[in-house]
């Protein structure tokens, strides 16, 4: 018998530490090679850590929510003879002497025929988000063919399996999702203590960092979107079933693309540690998206190269990907300016928080119909506020106001969006 210490591996990208967000085993559990042990999080990407050996869990190296440094002890496993090798194969029992009955197999090798799937060497390979989706769909991963690298099961495999109606997963194989975390304490009957871990913690840290480091100021302007809404309705009716449905966002994205040509200082990122502002010719728009685990900001890249319908399709794709937990880390970084909208719940005025290290965020409030004077007549008009925040270290108040007024001009006369 021996002990195998599994250390937190270097998962690349210069990551020095990770957050432990879920354990899949506990002390005393038997594990096999390649069985998932824990989920850790770097930035907004969840990574599954598998076991390189078979054996029995002796001790865990941390608690959920704890930060672990790369190279620190993650878990300690007791291995039997031959189990410390990467193959995970147990050595054969010694031959029996002549005239003696054969010796029983070692206890560590004994495996009842009804053992749960997670203790089988045939346990399917899949990421935490794939396992979570399989549970939601009622799919048994053992019945799903993996098309990813090394036979790994990916989201597309689940969708294909769901389409043909695979058998539901047995109750013993179900695994509680890693997020959102369940309450771990109940001080009183009317109280719950909920740990802030995983994506929720990353969001909290990012918001705190943005408010701590950036001197925000917010500028609000009313926009008459009557003509824009009329154009949008006519385009959707004309291309119904042939092109993606247009919302307000593709028009606003186009207005932002046009506006930053005149005000390049708002399409920028500020490294305040180095004291360097980087302005961008390309416009990579962050789309603030509400998900089950909190606010995420997938990136619509090169918005300047997209027409209305391409923008609409890309907004729908990144928003759906964020809500379904299918975005890669690269799709969640690199935005140069962000748009945030609460849709019908947008309120009258908001004070959006800048997506650090960007220097500007454009907020959309809800559209309301109100009476307005047009000459001597009172007419109904569709009005909407833009609530936009800026980093006052980089963007002067007058420039922020002029930028928002430029957006207003494009949106109130939407034909100008298409005139260079």
C-alpha positions as CSV (number, residue, x, y, z in Angstrom):
1,X,0.0,0.0,0.0
2,X,1.2,3.6,-0.7
3,X,0.0,7.1,-0.8
4,X,-0.3,9.3,-3.9
5,X,-0.5,13.1,-3.4
6,X,-2.3,14.8,-6.3
7,X,-1.3,18.5,-6.5
8,X,-3.2,21.3,-8.2
9,X,-2.0,21.1,-11.8
10,X,-0.8,24.1,-13.9
11,X,-3.7,24.6,-16.3
12,X,-2.0,27.2,-18.4
13,X,-2.7,30.8,-19.3
14,X,-0.4,32.0,-16.5
15,X,-2.9,30.9,-13.8
16,X,-1.3,31.0,-10.4
17,X,-4.3,30.1,-8.3
18,X,-7.8,28.7,-8.7
19,X,-11.0,28.5,-6.7
20,X,-12.3,25.1,-5.5
21,X,-16.0,25.1,-6.5
22,X,-17.1,21.4,-6.1
23,X,-15.8,18.1,-4.7
24,X,-17.0,14.9,-6.4
25,X,-15.5,12.6,-3.8
26,X,-15.0,12.4,0.0
27,X,-12.6,10.7,2.4
28,X,-13.2,6.9,2.2
29,X,-14.5,6.9,-1.3
30,X,-13.0,4.4,-3.8
31,X,-11.8,6.1,-7.0
32,X,-10.6,4.8,-10.4
33,X,-8.3,6.3,-12.9
34,X,-9.7,9.3,-14.8
35,X,-12.6,9.7,-12.4
36,X,-13.5,13.4,-11.7
37,X,-12.3,14.4,-8.3
38,X,-13.1,18.2,-8.2
39,X,-14.1,21.2,-10.2
40,X,-12.0,24.4,-10.0
41,X,-12.6,27.8,-11.5
42,X,-10.2,30.2,-13.2
43,X,-11.7,33.5,-14.1
44,X,-15.1,32.3,-15.5
45,X,-14.0,28.9,-16.9
46,X,-14.7,25.8,-14.9
47,X,-12.1,23.0,-15.1
48,X,-12.6,19.3,-14.0
49,X,-9.6,17.6,-12.3
50,X,-9.6,13.8,-12.9
51,X,-7.7,11.2,-10.8
52,X,-4.5,9.8,-12.4
53,X,-4.6,6.8,-10.1
54,X,-7.0,4.3,-8.5
55,X,-7.4,3.9,-4.8
56,X,-9.1,5.2,-1.7
57,X,-9.5,8.9,-0.8
58,X,-7.6,9.7,2.4
59,X,-7.9,13.5,2.7
60,X,-9.1,16.5,0.8
61,X,-6.8,19.5,0.3
62,X,-9.4,22.2,0.8
63,X,-13.0,23.2,1.2
64,X,-15.4,24.5,-1.4
65,X,-14.9,28.2,-1.9
66,X,-11.2,28.1,-0.9
67,X,-8.5,29.4,-3.1
68,X,-5.7,26.9,-4.0
69,X,-2.3,27.8,-5.4
70,X,-1.0,25.8,-8.4
71,X,1.3,23.1,-7.0
72,X,-0.5,22.9,-3.6
73,X,-2.0,19.6,-2.4
74,X,-5.4,18.9,-3.9
75,X,-6.1,15.4,-2.6
76,X,-4.4,12.4,-1.0
77,X,-5.2,8.9,-2.2
78,X,-4.1,5.5,-0.8
79,X,-3.1,3.2,-3.6
80,X,-2.9,-0.6,-3.6
81,X,-0.1,-2.7,-5.1
82,X,0.3,-1.5,-8.7
83,X,-2.3,1.2,-8.4
84,X,0.1,4.1,-8.1
85,X,1.1,3.6,-11.7
86,X,-0.7,5.8,-14.2
87,X,-2.4,2.8,-15.8
88,X,-4.4,2.2,-12.6
89,X,-4.2,-1.6,-13.2
90,X,-4.0,-3.8,-10.1
91,X,-1.3,-6.4,-9.9
92,X,-2.4,-10.1,-10.2
93,X,-2.7,-12.0,-6.9
94,X,0.1,-14.5,-6.1
95,X,-0.4,-18.1,-7.3
96,X,-1.7,-20.6,-4.8
97,X,0.7,-23.4,-3.5
98,X,0.0,-27.0,-4.7
99,X,-2.9,-28.5,-2.8
100,X,-4.1,-25.2,-1.4
101,X,-7.3,-23.5,-2.4
102,X,-6.7,-20.3,-4.5
103,X,-6.2,-17.2,-2.4
104,X,-9.1,-14.7,-2.5
105,X,-8.5,-11.5,-4.5
106,X,-7.3,-8.4,-2.6
107,X,-10.0,-6.4,-0.9
108,X,-9.2,-3.3,-3.0
109,X,-9.9,-5.3,-6.1
110,X,-13.3,-6.6,-5.0
111,X,-16.1,-5.0,-6.9
112,X,-19.8,-6.0,-6.5
113,X,-21.6,-6.5,-9.8
114,X,-24.1,-3.8,-8.8
115,X,-21.5,-1.0,-8.2
116,X,-22.6,2.5,-9.2
117,X,-21.3,3.8,-12.6
118,X,-19.1,6.4,-11.0
119,X,-16.9,3.7,-9.6
120,X,-16.6,2.0,-13.0
121,X,-13.5,2.3,-15.3
122,X,-16.0,2.9,-18.1
123,X,-17.3,6.2,-16.6
124,X,-17.9,8.6,-19.5
125,X,-15.6,11.5,-19.9
126,X,-17.4,14.9,-19.8
127,X,-17.0,18.4,-18.4
128,X,-19.1,19.6,-15.4
129,X,-21.4,21.7,-17.6
130,X,-22.0,18.6,-19.8
131,X,-22.8,16.5,-16.8
132,X,-25.1,19.2,-15.5
133,X,-27.0,19.4,-18.8
134,X,-27.3,15.6,-19.0
135,X,-28.9,15.6,-15.6
136,X,-31.3,18.4,-16.7
137,X,-32.2,16.4,-19.8
138,X,-32.5,13.1,-17.9
139,X,-29.8,11.4,-20.0
140,X,-27.6,8.6,-18.9
141,X,-24.1,9.6,-20.1
142,X,-23.1,5.9,-20.4
143,X,-25.6,5.7,-23.3
144,X,-24.2,8.7,-25.1
145,X,-21.5,8.4,-27.8
146,X,-18.8,11.1,-27.3
147,X,-17.5,12.9,-30.4
148,X,-15.0,15.1,-28.6
149,X,-11.2,14.5,-28.2
150,X,-10.5,11.0,-26.8
151,X,-14.2,10.2,-26.9
152,X,-15.2,13.0,-24.6
153,X,-18.9,13.8,-24.5
154,X,-19.7,17.4,-25.6
155,X,-22.9,19.4,-25.5
156,X,-23.7,18.6,-29.2
157,X,-23.7,14.9,-28.3
158,X,-26.3,15.5,-25.6
159,X,-28.5,17.4,-28.0
160,X,-28.3,14.6,-30.5
161,X,-29.1,12.0,-27.8
162,X,-32.0,14.0,-26.6
163,X,-33.4,14.2,-30.1
164,X,-33.6,10.4,-30.4
165,X,-34.9,9.9,-26.9
166,X,-32.3,8.1,-24.9
167,X,-33.2,6.3,-21.6
168,X,-33.2,8.4,-18.5
169,X,-30.3,8.3,-16.1
170,X,-30.7,6.0,-13.1
171,X,-31.2,7.7,-9.8
172,X,-27.9,6.4,-8.3
173,X,-25.9,8.1,-11.1
174,X,-27.5,11.5,-10.6
175,X,-25.1,14.2,-9.3
176,X,-26.1,17.5,-7.8
177,X,-25.1,20.4,-10.0
178,X,-22.0,22.3,-8.9
179,X,-24.0,25.6,-9.1
180,X,-25.9,27.3,-7.6
181,X,-24.5,26.2,-4.2
182,X,-26.9,24.8,-1.7
183,X,-27.2,26.5,1.7
184,X,-24.6,25.1,4.2
185,X,-25.9,26.6,7.3
186,X,-29.3,27.6,8.8
187,X,-28.7,29.8,11.9
188,X,-32.5,30.2,12.4
189,X,-35.7,29.0,10.9
190,X,-36.1,32.3,8.9
191,X,-32.4,32.5,7.8
192,X,-30.2,30.9,5.2
193,X,-26.4,31.3,5.0
194,X,-25.4,30.9,1.3
195,X,-21.7,30.8,0.4
196,X,-20.6,33.1,-2.5
197,X,-18.5,30.8,-4.6
198,X,-17.7,30.0,-8.2
199,X,-19.1,32.4,-10.9
200,X,-21.0,34.3,-8.3
201,X,-17.8,35.1,-6.4
202,X,-16.0,36.1,-9.6
203,X,-18.9,38.5,-10.5
204,X,-18.8,40.0,-7.0
205,X,-15.0,40.5,-7.2
206,X,-15.2,42.1,-10.7
207,X,-18.0,44.5,-9.7
208,X,-16.1,45.5,-6.5
209,X,-12.9,46.0,-8.4
210,X,-14.7,48.2,-11.0
211,X,-16.3,50.4,-8.4
212,X,-13.1,50.6,-6.3
213,X,-10.8,51.5,-9.2
214,X,-13.0,53.5,-11.5
215,X,-14.4,57.0,-10.8
216,X,-17.8,56.5,-12.5
217,X,-20.0,59.2,-13.8
218,X,-23.3,58.5,-15.5
219,X,-25.0,60.5,-18.2
220,X,-28.7,60.0,-19.0
221,X,-30.4,61.2,-22.2
222,X,-33.9,60.7,-23.5
223,X,-34.2,59.3,-27.1
224,X,-37.3,59.4,-29.3
225,X,-37.3,55.9,-31.0
226,X,-40.6,56.2,-32.8
227,X,-39.1,56.2,-36.2
228,X,-36.6,53.4,-35.3
229,X,-39.3,51.2,-33.9
230,X,-41.4,51.7,-37.1
231,X,-38.4,50.8,-39.3
232,X,-37.6,47.7,-37.1
233,X,-41.2,46.5,-37.4
234,X,-41.3,47.0,-41.2
235,X,-38.0,45.1,-41.6
236,X,-39.1,42.2,-39.4
237,X,-42.4,42.0,-41.4
238,X,-40.5,42.1,-44.7
239,X,-37.9,39.4,-43.8
240,X,-40.0,37.2,-41.5
241,X,-38.8,33.6,-41.7
242,X,-35.9,34.6,-43.9
243,X,-33.6,36.6,-41.7
244,X,-33.1,36.8,-37.9
245,X,-35.6,38.9,-36.0
246,X,-34.3,42.4,-35.2
247,X,-34.4,43.8,-31.7
248,X,-33.3,47.3,-30.7
249,X,-29.8,46.0,-29.9
250,X,-28.5,45.6,-33.5
251,X,-29.4,49.2,-34.2
252,X,-27.7,50.4,-31.0
253,X,-24.6,48.4,-31.9
254,X,-24.5,50.0,-35.3
255,X,-24.9,53.5,-33.7
256,X,-22.0,52.7,-31.2
257,X,-19.8,51.6,-34.1
258,X,-20.5,54.8,-35.9
259,X,-20.2,56.9,-32.7
260,X,-16.8,55.6,-31.7
261,X,-15.3,56.8,-35.0
262,X,-15.8,60.3,-33.8
263,X,-15.1,59.5,-30.1
264,X,-12.4,56.9,-30.1
265,X,-11.6,57.5,-26.4
266,X,-14.7,55.6,-25.4
267,X,-13.7,52.4,-27.3
268,X,-10.7,51.7,-25.1
269,X,-9.3,49.8,-22.2
270,X,-7.3,51.4,-19.4
271,X,-4.5,49.6,-17.7
272,X,-4.3,51.8,-14.6
273,X,-1.4,49.8,-13.1
274,X,0.8,50.6,-16.1
275,X,-0.9,54.0,-16.8
276,X,-1.6,53.1,-20.4
277,X,-4.9,53.6,-22.4
278,X,-5.3,51.4,-25.5
279,X,-7.7,52.6,-28.1
280,X,-9.1,50.2,-30.6
281,X,-10.1,50.6,-34.3
282,X,-12.1,47.3,-34.1
283,X,-15.2,47.4,-32.0
284,X,-15.7,44.3,-29.7
285,X,-19.0,44.8,-28.0
286,X,-19.7,43.1,-24.6
287,X,-23.3,42.1,-24.3
288,X,-24.2,42.1,-20.6
289,X,-26.4,38.9,-20.2
290,X,-28.3,37.7,-17.2
291,X,-27.8,34.0,-16.5
292,X,-28.9,31.6,-13.8
293,X,-25.5,32.1,-12.0
294,X,-25.4,35.9,-12.5
295,X,-24.3,38.5,-14.9
296,X,-21.9,37.4,-17.7
297,X,-20.6,39.5,-20.6
298,X,-20.0,37.4,-23.8
299,X,-18.3,39.3,-26.6
300,X,-19.6,40.2,-30.0
301,X,-16.4,40.6,-32.0
302,X,-15.7,43.0,-34.9
303,X,-19.1,44.6,-34.7
304,X,-17.9,47.1,-37.3
305,X,-18.0,44.3,-39.9
306,X,-21.5,43.2,-39.2
307,X,-24.8,44.3,-40.8
308,X,-28.1,44.5,-38.8
309,X,-29.0,40.8,-39.3
310,X,-25.5,39.5,-38.7
311,X,-25.5,41.5,-35.4
312,X,-28.9,40.1,-34.4
313,X,-27.7,36.6,-35.1
314,X,-24.5,37.1,-33.1
315,X,-26.3,38.7,-30.2
316,X,-28.7,35.8,-30.0
317,X,-25.8,33.3,-30.2
318,X,-23.6,34.7,-27.5
319,X,-26.6,35.4,-25.2
320,X,-27.8,31.8,-25.6
321,X,-24.3,30.4,-25.1
322,X,-23.8,32.4,-21.9
323,X,-27.2,31.3,-20.5
324,X,-26.5,27.7,-21.4
325,X,-23.0,27.7,-19.9
326,X,-21.5,26.9,-23.3
327,X,-19.1,29.9,-23.7
328,X,-15.4,29.3,-23.7
329,X,-13.1,31.6,-21.7
330,X,-12.0,33.3,-24.9
331,X,-15.6,34.3,-25.7
332,X,-15.9,36.1,-22.4
333,X,-12.9,38.4,-22.6
334,X,-11.6,41.1,-24.9
335,X,-14.5,43.5,-25.2
336,X,-13.8,47.2,-25.8
337,X,-17.1,48.7,-24.9
338,X,-20.2,47.1,-23.3
339,X,-24.0,47.4,-23.8
340,X,-26.3,46.5,-21.0
341,X,-30.1,46.2,-21.1
342,X,-32.8,45.0,-18.8
343,X,-35.4,44.9,-21.6
344,X,-38.9,45.5,-20.5
345,X,-37.7,45.7,-16.8
346,X,-35.2,48.5,-17.8
347,X,-36.7,51.1,-15.6
348,X,-36.5,54.8,-16.2
349,X,-32.9,55.4,-15.2
350,X,-30.0,53.1,-14.3
351,X,-26.4,53.6,-13.3
352,X,-24.5,50.8,-15.0
353,X,-21.1,49.6,-13.7
354,X,-18.3,49.8,-16.2
355,X,-16.9,46.4,-17.3
356,X,-13.3,46.9,-16.1
357,X,-10.8,47.6,-17.7
358,X,-13.1,49.3,-20.3
359,X,-13.9,53.0,-19.9
360,X,-17.5,53.1,-21.1
361,X,-20.8,51.2,-20.9
362,X,-24.1,52.1,-22.7
363,X,-27.3,51.2,-20.8
364,X,-30.7,50.8,-22.4
365,X,-33.9,51.6,-20.4
366,X,-37.4,50.5,-21.3
367,X,-39.4,52.1,-24.1
368,X,-42.6,54.0,-23.0
369,X,-45.2,55.8,-25.0
370,X,-45.9,59.4,-23.9
371,X,-47.5,62.5,-25.3
372,X,-45.1,64.9,-26.9
373,X,-45.5,68.4,-28.4
374,X,-44.8,68.5,-32.2
375,X,-45.4,72.1,-33.1
376,X,-48.8,73.0,-31.9
377,X,-50.0,69.3,-31.8
378,X,-49.7,66.8,-29.0
379,X,-48.8,63.4,-30.5
380,X,-47.9,60.0,-29.0
381,X,-44.2,59.1,-29.2
382,X,-42.1,56.2,-28.1
383,X,-39.3,57.4,-25.7
384,X,-36.4,55.6,-24.2
385,X,-33.6,56.7,-21.9
386,X,-29.9,55.8,-22.5
387,X,-28.1,55.6,-19.2
388,X,-24.4,55.4,-19.9
389,X,-21.4,55.4,-17.5
390,X,-17.9,56.5,-18.2
391,X,-14.4,56.4,-16.5
392,X,-13.9,60.0,-15.6
393,X,-10.1,59.6,-15.6
394,X,-10.2,58.9,-19.3
395,X,-13.4,60.4,-20.7
396,X,-14.2,64.0,-20.0
397,X,-17.8,64.9,-19.2
398,X,-18.3,67.0,-22.4
399,X,-17.0,64.2,-24.6
400,X,-19.3,61.7,-22.9
401,X,-22.3,63.9,-23.4
402,X,-21.4,64.5,-27.0
403,X,-20.9,60.8,-27.6
404,X,-24.4,60.0,-26.2
405,X,-25.9,62.8,-28.2
406,X,-24.3,61.3,-31.3
407,X,-26.0,58.0,-30.5
408,X,-29.3,59.8,-30.0
409,X,-28.9,61.4,-33.4
410,X,-28.4,58.1,-35.1
411,X,-31.3,56.4,-33.3
412,X,-33.8,59.2,-33.8
413,X,-33.0,59.4,-37.5
414,X,-32.2,55.7,-38.2
415,X,-31.7,56.2,-42.0
416,X,-28.4,58.0,-41.0
417,X,-27.1,54.7,-39.6
418,X,-26.6,53.5,-43.2
419,X,-25.1,56.7,-44.7
420,X,-21.3,57.0,-44.6
